Amino acid sequence: MNKADLINAVAQHAGLTKVDAKKAIDAFVASVTEALKNGDKVALVGFGTFMVSERGERTGINPATKETITIAAKKVAKFKAGAELAEAIK
């Protein structure tokens, strides 16, 4: 499912126009992004939790040259499914 499919599904389930559904999805994504940028967690009970995790610096291997390289530390976004979502997709 891509963004257009999601907009169509939200519009149909919520009885909204596609324009309103797109605004709602864009607002949701912007709000979650802003919260994660600020270091906050976003927990939607029954659905899951969006969070930021820090990956430490580590050593890797360049597959082309087989030489050892250092992979820099970075922050990554993570999602942990809630119990209801996990149960629904079994």
C-alpha positions as CSV (number, residue, x, y, z in Angstrom):
1,M,0.0,0.0,0.0
2,N,1.4,3.4,-1.0
3,K,0.4,6.8,0.2
4,A,-2.4,7.2,-2.5
5,D,-3.8,3.8,-1.5
6,L,-3.7,4.8,2.2
7,I,-5.5,8.1,1.4
8,N,-8.2,6.3,-0.5
9,A,-8.7,3.8,2.4
10,V,-8.8,6.5,5.1
11,A,-11.3,8.5,3.0
12,Q,-13.5,5.5,2.6
13,H,-13.4,4.2,6.2
14,A,-13.8,7.7,7.8
15,G,-16.3,9.0,5.2
16,L,-14.0,11.9,4.3
17,T,-13.1,13.4,1.0
18,K,-9.7,12.4,-0.4
19,V,-8.5,16.0,0.1
20,D,-9.4,15.8,3.8
21,A,-8.0,12.4,4.2
22,K,-4.7,13.6,2.6
23,K,-4.6,16.6,5.0
24,A,-5.2,14.2,8.0
25,I,-2.4,11.8,6.9
26,D,0.0,14.6,6.2
27,A,-0.7,16.2,9.6
28,F,-0.2,12.8,11.3
29,V,3.1,12.2,9.6
30,A,4.3,15.8,10.3
31,S,3.3,15.5,14.0
32,V,5.0,12.1,14.5
33,T,8.1,13.4,12.7
34,E,8.3,16.6,14.8
35,A,7.8,14.5,18.0
36,L,10.6,12.1,17.1
37,K,12.9,15.0,16.1
38,N,12.3,16.4,19.6
39,G,13.3,13.0,21.2
40,D,9.7,12.1,22.2
41,K,7.9,8.8,21.8
42,V,4.6,8.6,20.1
43,A,2.4,5.8,21.6
44,L,-0.9,4.8,20.0
45,V,-2.5,2.4,22.4
46,G,-3.4,-0.8,20.5
47,F,-1.5,0.2,17.4
48,G,2.1,0.7,18.5
49,T,4.9,3.0,19.5
50,F,7.2,5.2,17.3
51,M,10.5,6.0,18.9
52,V,14.1,7.1,18.2
53,S,17.0,4.8,18.9
54,E,20.7,5.5,18.8
55,R,22.9,3.2,16.9
56,G,26.5,3.3,18.1
57,E,29.6,3.5,15.9
58,R,30.6,0.1,14.6
59,T,33.0,-1.7,12.3
60,G,31.9,-3.1,9.0
61,I,33.4,-4.5,5.8
62,N,33.2,-2.8,2.4
63,P,31.9,-5.7,0.2
64,A,33.6,-4.4,-2.9
65,T,37.1,-4.0,-1.5
66,K,36.9,-6.3,1.6
67,E,38.6,-3.6,3.7
68,T,37.4,-2.7,7.2
69,I,35.5,0.5,7.6
70,T,34.0,2.5,10.4
71,I,30.3,3.0,10.2
72,A,29.3,6.3,12.0
73,A,26.8,6.4,14.9
74,K,23.3,7.6,13.9
75,K,19.8,7.9,15.1
76,V,17.1,5.7,13.6
77,A,13.3,5.7,13.8
78,K,11.8,2.5,15.1
79,F,8.2,1.2,15.4
80,K,7.1,-1.5,17.9
81,A,3.7,-2.9,17.2
82,G,1.1,-2.9,20.0
83,A,-0.6,-6.1,21.2
84,E,-3.8,-5.5,19.3
85,L,-2.0,-4.9,16.0
86,A,0.3,-7.9,16.6
87,E,-2.8,-10.1,17.3
88,A,-4.7,-8.8,14.3
89,I,-1.9,-9.8,11.8
90,K,-1.3,-13.3,13.1
